[in-house]
C-alpha cells in the first residue's frame, strides 16, 4: 500500500517519485509480478514521508505503466484500476500492507447519458471559473475518454474539489450516484468560488 496526500481514481494516472527505502523495497517486490501494482489510499492525518500516518480505508489499485530510475530515486507513472476497501491494516514490512476487498465496478447505462452531459458541463464550467482565481491542474477543455465509465471517473478526478469530496466520490455505489454527486459537489464548489470572488453574474449553471 502507498498512502498519499491525494486521491487516485480509476482510469487516472499518478506520477510518483519514490526515494524512501521502504517504498523502494516495495517496488523491488511488486515488480517481480505482472501486472506490477499497489494500493493507493488518502492520508487522513500525517505526512507522506516518514510513516505513522492515519489513512482512509477506501482506495484504488495503481498499475505501473512506466518506470525510470536514477541514483537517488525511482520515478514512475501508474494508472488507477479497480477500487478497493481496506479490511485490515497489517504490520509494516517495512512498507504499509493491508488485507483488502475489491469493490464492485460501476455499471454504465445509456439512459444516464443526459446526466453525464450535465455533469461534464458543470465540471468544465467550474474549471473555467476556478482558473480565474488560481492555477488548475486540468484545463476546462481537457479531452475525456470515449469509454463512458472511464469518462465519468475522469470527470470525478478533474473536478476542482478537495480530497474529502473526492473520497466521497470514490465511495459511490452506482454510476448514477457518482454522477449526481459530481454535479452536487462541483456546483457547490464553483458557487463558493464565485461568491468569494464577488461574482455578480446571474449566469445559470448546468446543474441547477
Secondary structure, 3 states (H helix, E strand, C coil): CEEECCCCCCCCEEEEEECCHHHHHHHHHHCCCCCCEEEEEEEEECCCCCCCCEEEEEEEEEEEEEEEECCCCEEEEEEEEEEEEEEEEECCCCCCEEEEEECCCCCCCHHHHHHHHHHHHHHHHHHHHHCCCCCCCCCCCCCCCCCHHHHHHHHHHHCCCCHHHHHHHHCCCCHHHHHHHHHHHHHHHHHHHHHHCCCCCCCCCCCC
